[in-house]
Amino acid sequence: MGTKSRETIYGGSVRAAAERATEARKEADRLAVAAWNARMLGFQGPAQPSPTLGDALNAGYRYLEVRCLGCDTHQTVALGHRAATEGDAGS
């Protein structure tokens, strides 16, 4: 008589825990970006610490607005396009 494999016994709970952890990371990143945006709007300037680009992408943000402090110009950067380009470079 055989025994149940570890995959059969623990597989479902391991996958469920990994999915919950992924969702928790996304929510944490979303909140970090939202807090940073609020600080930027509230204080009209650079808010530190700023979230990483990876945090913004993980949170679902696809665009980043940047401002040059020297010439006070604004630019919008498509994060999804940049991330796809970087991902293709490693292939």
PyMOL Python script that loads the backbone (N, CA, C, O; Angstrom):
from pymol import cmd

cmd.read_pdbstr("""\
ATOM      1  N   MET A   1       0.833  -1.161   0.000  1.00  0.00           N
ATOM      2  CA  MET A   1       0.000   0.000   0.000  1.00  0.00           C
ATOM      3  C   MET A   1       0.889   1.239   0.000  1.00  0.00           C
ATOM      4  O   MET A   1       1.797   1.359   0.823  1.00  0.00           O
ATOM      5  N   GLY A   2       0.626   2.157  -0.923  1.00  0.00           N
ATOM      6  CA  GLY A   2       1.444   3.359  -1.041  1.00  0.00           C
ATOM      7  C   GLY A   2       0.965   4.464  -0.109  1.00  0.00           C
ATOM      8  O   GLY A   2      -0.140   4.433   0.432  1.00  0.00           O
ATOM      9  N   THR A   3       1.823   5.410   0.045  1.00  0.00           N
ATOM     10  CA  THR A   3       1.469   6.571   0.855  1.00  0.00           C
ATOM     11  C   THR A   3       1.167   7.752  -0.067  1.00  0.00           C
ATOM     12  O   THR A   3       1.588   7.771  -1.223  1.00  0.00           O
ATOM     13  N   LYS A   4       0.450   8.715   0.446  1.00  0.00           N
ATOM     14  CA  LYS A   4       0.146   9.902  -0.338  1.00  0.00           C
ATOM     15  C   LYS A   4       1.414  10.734  -0.515  1.00  0.00           C
ATOM     16  O   LYS A   4       2.241  10.838   0.392  1.00  0.00           O
ATOM     17  N   SER A   5       1.544  11.315  -1.686  1.00  0.00           N
ATOM     18  CA  SER A   5       2.724  12.144  -1.934  1.00  0.00           C
ATOM     19  C   SER A   5       2.575  13.480  -1.202  1.00  0.00           C
ATOM     20  O   SER A   5       1.475  13.892  -0.834  1.00  0.00           O
ATOM     21  N   ARG A   6       3.691  14.126  -1.008  1.00  0.00           N
ATOM     22  CA  ARG A   6       3.674  15.435  -0.354  1.00  0.00           C
ATOM     23  C   ARG A   6       2.874  16.437  -1.198  1.00  0.00           C
ATOM     24  O   ARG A   6       2.212  17.318  -0.650  1.00  0.00           O
ATOM     25  N   GLU A   7       2.935  16.305  -2.514  1.00  0.00           N
ATOM     26  CA  GLU A   7       2.159  17.185  -3.398  1.00  0.00           C
ATOM     27  C   GLU A   7       0.670  17.021  -3.116  1.00  0.00           C
ATOM     28  O   GLU A   7      -0.058  18.012  -3.055  1.00  0.00           O
ATOM     29  N   THR A   8       0.219  15.810  -2.946  1.00  0.00           N
ATOM     30  CA  THR A   8      -1.195  15.561  -2.663  1.00  0.00           C
ATOM     31  C   THR A   8      -1.588  16.121  -1.309  1.00  0.00           C
ATOM     32  O   THR A   8      -2.670  16.688  -1.158  1.00  0.00           O
ATOM     33  N   ILE A   9      -0.721  15.966  -0.329  1.00  0.00           N
ATOM     34  CA  ILE A   9      -1.031  16.392   1.030  1.00  0.00           C
ATOM     35  C   ILE A   9      -0.932  17.913   1.180  1.00  0.00           C
ATOM     36  O   ILE A   9      -1.837  18.537   1.735  1.00  0.00           O
ATOM     37  N   TYR A  10       0.158  18.514   0.689  1.00  0.00           N
ATOM     38  CA  TYR A  10       0.432  19.927   0.952  1.00  0.00           C
ATOM     39  C   TYR A  10       0.273  20.846  -0.260  1.00  0.00           C
ATOM     40  O   TYR A  10       0.253  22.067  -0.102  1.00  0.00           O
ATOM     41  N   GLY A  11       0.160  20.291  -1.451  1.00  0.00           N
ATOM     42  CA  GLY A  11       0.160  21.098  -2.671  1.00  0.00           C
ATOM     43  C   GLY A  11      -0.882  22.197  -2.695  1.00  0.00           C
ATOM     44  O   GLY A  11      -0.566  23.339  -3.030  1.00  0.00           O
ATOM     45  N   GLY A  12      -2.106  21.879  -2.351  1.00  0.00           N
ATOM     46  CA  GLY A  12      -3.181  22.868  -2.383  1.00  0.00           C
ATOM     47  C   GLY A  12      -2.952  24.008  -1.421  1.00  0.00           C
ATOM     48  O   GLY A  12      -3.145  25.171  -1.777  1.00  0.00           O
ATOM     49  N   SER A  13      -2.544  23.690  -0.206  1.00  0.00           N
ATOM     50  CA  SER A  13      -2.330  24.751   0.786  1.00  0.00           C
ATOM     51  C   SER A  13      -1.112  25.598   0.435  1.00  0.00           C
ATOM     52  O   SER A  13      -1.105  26.800   0.700  1.00  0.00           O
ATOM     53  N   VAL A  14      -0.086  24.996  -0.154  1.00  0.00           N
ATOM     54  CA  VAL A  14       1.097  25.754  -0.566  1.00  0.00           C
ATOM     55  C   VAL A  14       0.726  26.715  -1.693  1.00  0.00           C
ATOM     56  O   VAL A  14       1.122  27.880  -1.658  1.00  0.00           O
ATOM     57  N   ARG A  15      -0.024  26.248  -2.689  1.00  0.00           N
ATOM     58  CA  ARG A  15      -0.444  27.115  -3.791  1.00  0.00           C
ATOM     59  C   ARG A  15      -1.343  28.243  -3.292  1.00  0.00           C
ATOM     60  O   ARG A  15      -1.205  29.383  -3.735  1.00  0.00           O
ATOM     61  N   ALA A  16      -2.255  27.940  -2.382  1.00  0.00           N
ATOM     62  CA  ALA A  16      -3.151  28.961  -1.831  1.00  0.00           C
ATOM     63  C   ALA A  16      -2.367  30.009  -1.048  1.00  0.00           C
ATOM     64  O   ALA A  16      -2.651  31.201  -1.159  1.00  0.00           O
ATOM     65  N   ALA A  17      -1.389  29.579  -0.261  1.00  0.00           N
ATOM     66  CA  ALA A  17      -0.572  30.516   0.507  1.00  0.00           C
ATOM     67  C   ALA A  17       0.257  31.403  -0.423  1.00  0.00           C
ATOM     68  O   ALA A  17       0.409  32.599  -0.172  1.00  0.00           O
ATOM     69  N   ALA A  18       0.790  30.819  -1.492  1.00  0.00           N
ATOM     70  CA  ALA A  18       1.575  31.601  -2.451  1.00  0.00           C
ATOM     71  C   ALA A  18       0.697  32.636  -3.145  1.00  0.00           C
ATOM     72  O   ALA A  18       1.131  33.766  -3.369  1.00  0.00           O
ATOM     73  N   GLU A  19      -0.521  32.263  -3.483  1.00  0.00           N
ATOM     74  CA  GLU A  19      -1.448  33.200  -4.116  1.00  0.00           C
ATOM     75  C   GLU A  19      -1.812  34.344  -3.165  1.00  0.00           C
ATOM     76  O   GLU A  19      -1.865  35.502  -3.578  1.00  0.00           O
ATOM     77  N   ARG A  20      -2.062  34.020  -1.897  1.00  0.00           N
ATOM     78  CA  ARG A  20      -2.366  35.061  -0.909  1.00  0.00           C
ATOM     79  C   ARG A  20      -1.175  36.003  -0.726  1.00  0.00           C
ATOM     80  O   ARG A  20      -1.355  37.213  -0.589  1.00  0.00           O
ATOM     81  N   ALA A  21       0.034  35.453  -0.724  1.00  0.00           N
ATOM     82  CA  ALA A  21       1.240  36.275  -0.566  1.00  0.00           C
ATOM     83  C   ALA A  21       1.410  37.207  -1.766  1.00  0.00           C
ATOM     84  O   ALA A  21       1.788  38.367  -1.600  1.00  0.00           O
ATOM     85  N   THR A  22       1.138  36.714  -2.958  1.00  0.00           N
ATOM     86  CA  THR A  22       1.230  37.542  -4.158  1.00  0.00           C
ATOM     87  C   THR A  22       0.236  38.694  -4.090  1.00  0.00           C
ATOM     88  O   THR A  22       0.579  39.835  -4.399  1.00  0.00           O
ATOM     89  N   GLU A  23      -0.984  38.399  -3.690  1.00  0.00           N
ATOM     90  CA  GLU A  23      -2.006  39.443  -3.568  1.00  0.00           C
ATOM     91  C   GLU A  23      -1.639  40.457  -2.481  1.00  0.00           C
ATOM     92  O   GLU A  23      -1.872  41.655  -2.643  1.00  0.00           O
ATOM     93  N   ALA A  24      -1.067  39.977  -1.379  1.00  0.00           N
ATOM     94  CA  ALA A  24      -0.660  40.877  -0.298  1.00  0.00           C
ATOM     95  C   ALA A  24       0.457  41.814  -0.768  1.00  0.00           C
ATOM     96  O   ALA A  24       0.458  42.994  -0.419  1.00  0.00           O
ATOM     97  N   ARG A  25       1.417  41.294  -1.564  1.00  0.00           N
ATOM     98  CA  ARG A  25       2.485  42.136  -2.103  1.00  0.00           C
ATOM     99  C   ARG A  25       1.916  43.202  -3.034  1.00  0.00           C
ATOM    100  O   ARG A  25       2.332  44.360  -2.990  1.00  0.00           O
ATOM    101  N   LYS A  26       0.962  42.804  -3.878  1.00  0.00           N
ATOM    102  CA  LYS A  26       0.340  43.767  -4.789  1.00  0.00           C
ATOM    103  C   LYS A  26      -0.377  44.866  -4.008  1.00  0.00           C
ATOM    104  O   LYS A  26      -0.264  46.044  -4.346  1.00  0.00           O
ATOM    105  N   GLU A  27      -1.103  44.488  -2.976  1.00  0.00           N
ATOM    106  CA  GLU A  27      -1.828  45.460  -2.160  1.00  0.00           C
ATOM    107  C   GLU A  27      -0.847  46.384  -1.428  1.00  0.00           C
ATOM    108  O   GLU A  27      -1.076  47.591  -1.357  1.00  0.00           O
ATOM    109  N   ALA A  28       0.231  45.833  -0.891  1.00  0.00           N
ATOM    110  CA  ALA A  28       1.235  46.650  -0.202  1.00  0.00           C
ATOM    111  C   ALA A  28       1.886  47.633  -1.174  1.00  0.00           C
ATOM    112  O   ALA A  28       2.091  48.798  -0.834  1.00  0.00           O
ATOM    113  N   ASP A  29       2.207  47.171  -2.372  1.00  0.00           N
ATOM    114  CA  ASP A  29       2.802  48.057  -3.372  1.00  0.00           C
ATOM    115  C   ASP A  29       1.813  49.140  -3.795  1.00  0.00           C
ATOM    116  O   ASP A  29       2.202  50.294  -3.974  1.00  0.00           O
ATOM    117  N   ARG A  30       0.539  48.780  -3.956  1.00  0.00           N
ATOM    118  CA  ARG A  30      -0.481  49.747  -4.337  1.00  0.00           C
ATOM    119  C   ARG A  30      -0.607  50.831  -3.262  1.00  0.00           C
ATOM    120  O   ARG A  30      -0.705  52.018  -3.575  1.00  0.00           O
ATOM    121  N   LEU A  31      -0.605  50.414  -1.997  1.00  0.00           N
ATOM    122  CA  LEU A  31      -0.700  51.374  -0.896  1.00  0.00           C
ATOM    123  C   LEU A  31       0.539  52.260  -0.796  1.00  0.00           C
ATOM    124  O   LEU A  31       0.427  53.447  -0.490  1.00  0.00           O
ATOM    125  N   ALA A  32       1.710  51.699  -1.049  1.00  0.00           N
ATOM    126  CA  ALA A  32       2.947  52.482  -1.009  1.00  0.00           C
ATOM    127  C   ALA A  32       2.941  53.556  -2.093  1.00  0.00           C
ATOM    128  O   ALA A  32       3.333  54.697  -1.845  1.00  0.00           O
ATOM    129  N   VAL A  33       2.497  53.190  -3.290  1.00  0.00           N
ATOM    130  CA  VAL A  33       2.436  54.164  -4.381  1.00  0.00           C
ATOM    131  C   VAL A  33       1.371  55.215  -4.094  1.00  0.00           C
ATOM    132  O   VAL A  33       1.590  56.398  -4.352  1.00  0.00           O
ATOM    133  N   ALA A  34       0.226  54.803  -3.567  1.00  0.00           N
ATOM    134  CA  ALA A  34      -0.840  55.757  -3.233  1.00  0.00           C
ATOM    135  C   ALA A  34      -0.367  56.747  -2.163  1.00  0.00           C
ATOM    136  O   ALA A  34      -0.658  57.940  -2.253  1.00  0.00           O
ATOM    137  N   ALA A  35       0.355  56.264  -1.161  1.00  0.00           N
ATOM    138  CA  ALA A  35       0.882  57.139  -0.111  1.00  0.00           C
ATOM    139  C   ALA A  35       1.901  58.118  -0.691  1.00  0.00           C
ATOM    140  O   ALA A  35       1.917  59.294  -0.326  1.00  0.00           O
ATOM    141  N   TRP A  36       2.736  57.635  -1.580  1.00  0.00           N
ATOM    142  CA  TRP A  36       3.734  58.495  -2.207  1.00  0.00           C
ATOM    143  C   TRP A  36       3.051  59.572  -3.046  1.00  0.00           C
ATOM    144  O   TRP A  36       3.440  60.738  -3.002  1.00  0.00           O
ATOM    145  N   ASN A  37       2.027  59.176  -3.814  1.00  0.00           N
ATOM    146  CA  ASN A  37       1.285  60.150  -4.620  1.00  0.00           C
ATOM    147  C   ASN A  37       0.657  61.221  -3.728  1.00  0.00           C
ATOM    148  O   ASN A  37       0.682  62.404  -4.064  1.00  0.00           O
ATOM    149  N   ALA A  38       0.099  60.810  -2.602  1.00  0.00           N
ATOM    150  CA  ALA A  38      -0.517  61.763  -1.676  1.00  0.00           C
ATOM    151  C   ALA A  38       0.525  62.730  -1.110  1.00  0.00           C
ATOM    152  O   ALA A  38       0.262  63.927  -0.990  1.00  0.00           O
ATOM    153  N   ARG A  39       1.714  62.208  -0.761  1.00  0.00           N
ATOM    154  CA  ARG A  39       2.777  63.079  -0.263  1.00  0.00           C
ATOM    155  C   ARG A  39       3.228  64.062  -1.345  1.00  0.00           C
ATOM    156  O   ARG A  39       3.468  65.236  -1.061  1.00  0.00           O
ATOM    157  N   MET A  40       3.342  63.581  -2.586  1.00  0.00           N
ATOM    158  CA  MET A  40       3.756  64.445  -3.690  1.00  0.00           C
ATOM    159  C   MET A  40       2.730  65.557  -3.908  1.00  0.00           C
ATOM    160  O   MET A  40       3.103  66.717  -4.083  1.00  0.00           O
ATOM    161  N   LEU A  41       1.453  65.214  -3.898  1.00  0.00           N
ATOM    162  CA  LEU A  41       0.414  66.222  -4.095  1.00  0.00           C
ATOM    163  C   LEU A  41       0.322  67.168  -2.900  1.00  0.00           C
ATOM    164  O   LEU A  41       0.150  68.375  -3.072  1.00  0.00           O
ATOM    165  N   GLY A  42       0.434  66.627  -1.706  1.00  0.00           N
ATOM    166  CA  GLY A  42       0.277  67.435  -0.501  1.00  0.00           C
ATOM    167  C   GLY A  42       1.424  68.384  -0.232  1.00  0.00           C
ATOM    168  O   GLY A  42       1.214  69.489   0.269  1.00  0.00           O
ATOM    169  N   PHE A  43       2.638  67.965  -0.560  1.00  0.00           N
ATOM    170  CA  PHE A  43       3.809  68.770  -0.230  1.00  0.00           C
ATOM    171  C   PHE A  43       4.449  69.424  -1.451  1.00  0.00           C
ATOM    172  O   PHE A  43       5.452  70.125  -1.320  1.00  0.00           O
ATOM    173  N   GLN A  44       3.882  69.204  -2.633  1.00  0.00           N
ATOM    174  CA  GLN A  44       4.338  69.851  -3.865  1.00  0.00           C
ATOM    175  C   GLN A  44       5.815  69.633  -4.163  1.00  0.00           C
ATOM    176  O   GLN A  44       6.483  70.545  -4.649  1.00  0.00           O
ATOM    177  N   GLY A  45       6.324  68.473  -3.889  1.00  0.00           N
ATOM    178  CA  GLY A  45       7.729  68.255  -4.186  1.00  0.00           C
ATOM    179  C   GLY A  45       8.139  66.821  -3.961  1.00  0.00           C
ATOM    180  O   GLY A  45       7.301  65.960  -3.692  1.00  0.00           O
ATOM    181  N   PRO A  46       9.411  66.569  -4.071  1.00  0.00           N
ATOM    182  CA  PRO A  46       9.912  65.201  -3.932  1.00  0.00           C
ATOM    183  C   PRO A  46       9.564  64.610  -2.567  1.00  0.00           C
ATOM    184  O   PRO A  46       9.872  65.191  -1.526  1.00  0.00           O
ATOM    185  N   ALA A  47       8.938  63.480  -2.591  1.00  0.00           N
ATOM    186  CA  ALA A  47       8.579  62.776  -1.359  1.00  0.00           C
ATOM    187  C   ALA A  47       9.474  61.558  -1.226  1.00  0.00           C
ATOM    188  O   ALA A  47       9.578  60.752  -2.151  1.00  0.00           O
ATOM    189  N   GLN A  48      10.104  61.426  -0.107  1.00  0.00           N
ATOM    190  CA  GLN A  48      11.005  60.289   0.114  1.00  0.00           C
ATOM    191  C   GLN A  48      10.497  59.455   1.270  1.00  0.00           C
ATOM    192  O   GLN A  48       9.963  60.016   2.227  1.00  0.00           O
ATOM    193  N   PRO A  49      10.636  58.178   1.228  1.00  0.00           N
ATOM    194  CA  PRO A  49      11.197  57.397   0.130  1.00  0.00           C
ATOM    195  C   PRO A  49      10.172  57.188  -0.973  1.00  0.00           C
ATOM    196  O   PRO A  49       8.974  57.085  -0.709  1.00  0.00           O
ATOM    197  N   SER A  50      10.641  57.128  -2.182  1.00  0.00           N
ATOM    198  CA  SER A  50       9.748  56.881  -3.297  1.00  0.00           C
ATOM    199  C   SER A  50       9.698  55.376  -3.572  1.00  0.00           C
ATOM    200  O   SER A  50      10.677  54.669  -3.332  1.00  0.00           O
ATOM    201  N   PRO A  51       8.566  54.890  -4.072  1.00  0.00           N
ATOM    202  CA  PRO A  51       8.483  53.463  -4.399  1.00  0.00           C
ATOM    203  C   PRO A  51       9.348  53.149  -5.625  1.00  0.00           C
ATOM    204  O   PRO A  51       9.634  54.032  -6.433  1.00  0.00           O
ATOM    205  N   THR A  52       9.751  51.914  -5.750  1.00  0.00           N
ATOM    206  CA  THR A  52      10.555  51.514  -6.900  1.00  0.00           C
ATOM    207  C   THR A  52       9.649  51.348  -8.112  1.00  0.00           C
ATOM    208  O   THR A  52       8.429  51.255  -7.978  1.00  0.00           O
ATOM    209  N   LEU A  53      10.250  51.312  -9.288  1.00  0.00           N
ATOM    210  CA  LEU A  53       9.467  51.072 -10.502  1.00  0.00           C
ATOM    211  C   LEU A  53       8.805  49.701 -10.446  1.00  0.00           C
ATOM    212  O   LEU A  53       7.680  49.531 -10.916  1.00  0.00           O
ATOM    213  N   GLY A  54       9.495  48.734  -9.877  1.00  0.00           N
ATOM    214  CA  GLY A  54       8.914  47.397  -9.729  1.00  0.00           C
ATOM    215  C   GLY A  54       7.670  47.420  -8.855  1.00  0.00           C
ATOM    216  O   GLY A  54       6.696  46.721  -9.135  1.00  0.00           O
ATOM    217  N   ASP A  55       7.702  48.230  -7.791  1.00  0.00           N
ATOM    218  CA  ASP A  55       6.524  48.378  -6.927  1.00  0.00           C
ATOM    219  C   ASP A  55       5.360  48.960  -7.712  1.00  0.00           C
ATOM    220  O   ASP A  55       4.228  48.489  -7.599  1.00  0.00           O
ATOM    221  N   ALA A  56       5.642  49.991  -8.512  1.00  0.00           N
ATOM    222  CA  ALA A  56       4.586  50.636  -9.298  1.00  0.00           C
ATOM    223  C   ALA A  56       4.003  49.666 -10.321  1.00  0.00           C
ATOM    224  O   ALA A  56       2.787  49.611 -10.501  1.00  0.00           O
ATOM    225  N   LEU A  57       4.856  48.907 -10.986  1.00  0.00           N
ATOM    226  CA  LEU A  57       4.371  47.922 -11.958  1.00  0.00           C
ATOM    227  C   LEU A  57       3.547  46.839 -11.281  1.00  0.00           C
ATOM    228  O   LEU A  57       2.487  46.459 -11.778  1.00  0.00           O
ATOM    229  N   ASN A  58       4.027  46.345 -10.155  1.00  0.00           N
ATOM    230  CA  ASN A  58       3.319  45.292  -9.424  1.00  0.00           C
ATOM    231  C   ASN A  58       1.961  45.783  -8.932  1.00  0.00           C
ATOM    232  O   ASN A  58       1.009  45.008  -8.844  1.00  0.00           O
ATOM    233  N   ALA A  59       1.877  47.066  -8.613  1.00  0.00           N
ATOM    234  CA  ALA A  59       0.629  47.641  -8.126  1.00  0.00           C
ATOM    235  C   ALA A  59      -0.360  47.906  -9.255  1.00  0.00           C
ATOM    236  O   ALA A  59      -1.521  48.227  -9.002  1.00  0.00           O
ATOM    237  N   GLY A  60       0.093  47.772 -10.494  1.00  0.00           N
ATOM    238  CA  GLY A  60      -0.803  47.963 -11.627  1.00  0.00           C
ATOM    239  C   GLY A  60      -0.681  49.309 -12.305  1.00  0.00           C
ATOM    240  O   GLY A  60      -1.435  49.595 -13.235  1.00  0.00           O
ATOM    241  N   TYR A  61       0.247  50.147 -11.868  1.00  0.00           N
ATOM    242  CA  TYR A  61       0.446  51.435 -12.519  1.00  0.00           C
ATOM    243  C   TYR A  61       1.235  51.215 -13.800  1.00  0.00           C
ATOM    244  O   TYR A  61       2.222  50.480 -13.809  1.00  0.00           O
ATOM    245  N   ARG A  62       0.805  51.848 -14.872  1.00  0.00           N
ATOM    246  CA  ARG A  62       1.467  51.656 -16.163  1.00  0.00           C
ATOM    247  C   ARG A  62       2.151  52.910 -16.682  1.00  0.00           C
ATOM    248  O   ARG A  62       2.864  52.862 -17.684  1.00  0.00           O
ATOM    249  N   TYR A  63       1.936  54.044 -16.000  1.00  0.00           N
ATOM    250  CA  TYR A  63       2.552  55.300 -16.421  1.00  0.00           C
ATOM    251  C   TYR A  63       3.182  55.988 -15.225  1.00  0.00           C
ATOM    252  O   TYR A  63       2.702  55.876 -14.097  1.00  0.00           O
ATOM    253  N   LEU A  64       4.255  56.696 -15.491  1.00  0.00           N
ATOM    254  CA  LEU A  64       4.949  57.456 -14.459  1.00  0.00           C
ATOM    255  C   LEU A  64       5.105  58.879 -14.975  1.00  0.00           C
ATOM    256  O   LEU A  64       5.591  59.089 -16.087  1.00  0.00           O
ATOM    257  N   GLU A  65       4.701  59.843 -14.182  1.00  0.00           N
ATOM    258  CA  GLU A  65       4.893  61.241 -14.559  1.00  0.00           C
ATOM    259  C   GLU A  65       6.139  61.740 -13.844  1.00  0.00           C
ATOM    260  O   GLU A  65       6.252  61.638 -12.622  1.00  0.00           O
ATOM    261  N   VAL A  66       7.062  62.275 -14.610  1.00  0.00           N
ATOM    262  CA  VAL A  66       8.311  62.784 -14.046  1.00  0.00           C
ATOM    263  C   VAL A  66       8.407  64.279 -14.321  1.00  0.00           C
ATOM    264  O   VAL A  66       7.851  64.783 -15.297  1.00  0.00           O
ATOM    265  N   ARG A  67       9.117  64.972 -13.451  1.00  0.00           N
ATOM    266  CA  ARG A  67       9.292  66.415 -13.595  1.00  0.00           C
ATOM    267  C   ARG A  67      10.760  66.744 -13.393  1.00  0.00           C
ATOM    268  O   ARG A  67      11.388  66.283 -12.439  1.00  0.00           O
ATOM    269  N   CYS A  68      11.292  67.534 -14.287  1.00  0.00           N
ATOM    270  CA  CYS A  68      12.663  68.003 -14.167  1.00  0.00           C
ATOM    271  C   CYS A  68      12.659  69.220 -13.251  1.00  0.00           C
ATOM    272  O   CYS A  68      11.980  70.208 -13.533  1.00  0.00           O
ATOM    273  N   LEU A  69      13.405  69.157 -12.167  1.00  0.00           N
ATOM    274  CA  LEU A  69      13.461  70.275 -11.235  1.00  0.00           C
ATOM    275  C   LEU A  69      14.230  71.456 -11.815  1.00  0.00           C
ATOM    276  O   LEU A  69      14.000  72.600 -11.424  1.00  0.00           O
ATOM    277  N   GLY A  70      15.140  71.183 -12.742  1.00  0.00           N
ATOM    278  CA  GLY A  70      15.938  72.258 -13.328  1.00  0.00           C
ATOM    279  C   GLY A  70      15.142  73.135 -14.276  1.00  0.00           C
ATOM    280  O   GLY A  70      15.194  74.361 -14.176  1.00  0.00           O
ATOM    281  N   CYS A  71      14.400  72.521 -15.203  1.00  0.00           N
ATOM    282  CA  CYS A  71      13.674  73.316 -16.199  1.00  0.00           C
ATOM    283  C   CYS A  71      12.161  73.268 -15.993  1.00  0.00           C
ATOM    284  O   CYS A  71      11.414  73.873 -16.762  1.00  0.00           O
ATOM    285  N   ASP A  72      11.704  72.558 -14.966  1.00  0.00           N
ATOM    286  CA  ASP A  72      10.296  72.449 -14.604  1.00  0.00           C
ATOM    287  C   ASP A  72       9.426  71.928 -15.750  1.00  0.00           C
ATOM    288  O   ASP A  72       8.302  72.390 -15.944  1.00  0.00           O
ATOM    289  N   THR A  73       9.957  70.960 -16.507  1.00  0.00           N
ATOM    290  CA  THR A  73       9.161  70.314 -17.547  1.00  0.00           C
ATOM    291  C   THR A  73       8.628  68.989 -17.030  1.00  0.00           C
ATOM    292  O   THR A  73       9.207  68.386 -16.126  1.00  0.00           O
ATOM    293  N   HIS A  74       7.518  68.537 -17.609  1.00  0.00           N
ATOM    294  CA  HIS A  74       6.885  67.277 -17.226  1.00  0.00           C
ATOM    295  C   HIS A  74       6.948  66.294 -18.391  1.00  0.00           C
ATOM    296  O   HIS A  74       6.882  66.688 -19.555  1.00  0.00           O
ATOM    297  N   GLN A  75       7.075  65.022 -18.065  1.00  0.00           N
ATOM    298  CA  GLN A  75       7.081  63.965 -19.075  1.00  0.00           C
ATOM    299  C   GLN A  75       6.365  62.756 -18.503  1.00  0.00           C
ATOM    300  O   GLN A  75       6.497  62.461 -17.315  1.00  0.00           O
ATOM    301  N   THR A  76       5.616  62.061 -19.327  1.00  0.00           N
ATOM    302  CA  THR A  76       4.962  60.828 -18.906  1.00  0.00           C
ATOM    303  C   THR A  76       5.687  59.653 -19.545  1.00  0.00           C
ATOM    304  O   THR A  76       5.925  59.647 -20.753  1.00  0.00           O
ATOM    305  N   VAL A  77       6.037  58.666 -18.740  1.00  0.00           N
ATOM    306  CA  VAL A  77       6.766  57.492 -19.200  1.00  0.00           C
ATOM    307  C   VAL A  77       5.860  56.286 -19.066  1.00  0.00           C
ATOM    308  O   VAL A  77       5.274  56.058 -18.007  1.00  0.00           O
ATOM    309  N   ALA A  78       5.741  55.503 -20.145  1.00  0.00           N
ATOM    310  CA  ALA A  78       4.942  54.271 -20.106  1.00  0.00           C
ATOM    311  C   ALA A  78       5.789  53.168 -19.485  1.00  0.00           C
ATOM    312  O   ALA A  78       6.742  52.691 -20.102  1.00  0.00           O
ATOM    313  N   LEU A  79       5.446  52.765 -18.273  1.00  0.00           N
ATOM    314  CA  LEU A  79       6.230  51.752 -17.560  1.00  0.00           C
ATOM    315  C   LEU A  79       6.098  50.378 -18.202  1.00  0.00           C
ATOM    316  O   LEU A  79       7.076  49.634 -18.272  1.00  0.00           O
ATOM    317  N   GLY A  80       4.922  50.038 -18.662  1.00  0.00           N
ATOM    318  CA  GLY A  80       4.705  48.726 -19.279  1.00  0.00           C
ATOM    319  C   GLY A  80       5.583  48.520 -20.490  1.00  0.00           C
ATOM    320  O   GLY A  80       6.135  47.436 -20.680  1.00  0.00           O
ATOM    321  N   HIS A  81       5.722  49.558 -21.323  1.00  0.00           N
ATOM    322  CA  HIS A  81       6.561  49.471 -22.511  1.00  0.00           C
ATOM    323  C   HIS A  81       8.021  49.301 -22.122  1.00  0.00           C
ATOM    324  O   HIS A  81       8.739  48.499 -22.719  1.00  0.00           O
ATOM    325  N   ARG A  82       8.457  50.053 -21.125  1.00  0.00           N
ATOM    326  CA  ARG A  82       9.848  49.971 -20.668  1.00  0.00           C
ATOM    327  C   ARG A  82      10.144  48.601 -20.068  1.00  0.00           C
ATOM    328  O   ARG A  82      11.204  48.028 -20.319  1.00  0.00           O
ATOM    329  N   ALA A  83       9.207  48.071 -19.271  1.00  0.00           N
ATOM    330  CA  ALA A  83       9.410  46.765 -18.647  1.00  0.00           C
ATOM    331  C   ALA A  83       9.451  45.670 -19.698  1.00  0.00           C
ATOM    332  O   ALA A  83      10.238  44.731 -19.577  1.00  0.00           O
ATOM    333  N   ALA A  84       8.613  45.771 -20.732  1.00  0.00           N
ATOM    334  CA  ALA A  84       8.603  44.769 -21.792  1.00  0.00           C
ATOM    335  C   ALA A  84       9.908  44.823 -22.567  1.00  0.00           C
ATOM    336  O   ALA A  84      10.439  43.781 -22.952  1.00  0.00           O
ATOM    337  N   THR A  85      10.438  46.029 -22.803  1.00  0.00           N
ATOM    338  CA  THR A  85      11.689  46.181 -23.514  1.00  0.00           C
ATOM    339  C   THR A  85      12.829  45.565 -22.720  1.00  0.00           C
ATOM    340  O   THR A  85      13.669  44.864 -23.285  1.00  0.00           O
ATOM    341  N   GLU A  86      12.868  45.821 -21.409  1.00  0.00           N
ATOM    342  CA  GLU A  86      13.932  45.258 -20.572  1.00  0.00           C
ATOM    343  C   GLU A  86      13.818  43.746 -20.499  1.00  0.00           C
ATOM    344  O   GLU A  86      14.832  43.048 -20.496  1.00  0.00           O
ATOM    345  N   GLY A  87      12.602  43.234 -20.442  1.00  0.00           N
ATOM    346  CA  GLY A  87      12.409  41.791 -20.392  1.00  0.00           C
ATOM    347  C   GLY A  87      12.860  41.107 -21.660  1.00  0.00           C
ATOM    348  O   GLY A  87      13.402  40.003 -21.610  1.00  0.00           O
ATOM    349  N   ASP A  88      12.640  41.760 -22.826  1.00  0.00           N
ATOM    350  CA  ASP A  88      13.043  41.185 -24.100  1.00  0.00           C
ATOM    351  C   ASP A  88      14.554  41.187 -24.246  1.00  0.00           C
ATOM    352  O   ASP A  88      15.116  40.304 -24.894  1.00  0.00           O
ATOM    353  N   ALA A  89      15.224  42.178 -23.645  1.00  0.00           N
ATOM    354  CA  ALA A  89      16.675  42.275 -23.770  1.00  0.00           C
ATOM    355  C   ALA A  89      17.377  41.090 -23.117  1.00  0.00           C
ATOM    356  O   ALA A  89      18.459  40.688 -23.547  1.00  0.00           O
ATOM    357  N   GLY A  90      16.761  40.535 -22.082  1.00  0.00           N
ATOM    358  CA  GLY A  90      17.389  39.406 -21.389  1.00  0.00           C
ATOM    359  C   GLY A  90      17.188  38.081 -22.094  1.00  0.00           C
ATOM    360  O   GLY A  90      17.828  37.091 -21.740  1.00  0.00           O
ATOM    361  N   SER A  91      16.302  38.041 -23.095  1.00  0.00           N
ATOM    362  CA  SER A  91      16.012  36.782 -23.796  1.00  0.00           C
ATOM    363  C   SER A  91      17.044  36.458 -24.817  1.00  0.00           C
ATOM    364  O   SER A  91      16.945  35.432 -25.491  1.00  0.00           O
TER     365      SER A  91
END
""", "prot")
cmd.dss("prot")
cmd.show_as("cartoon", "prot")
cmd.util.cbc("prot")
cmd.orient("prot")
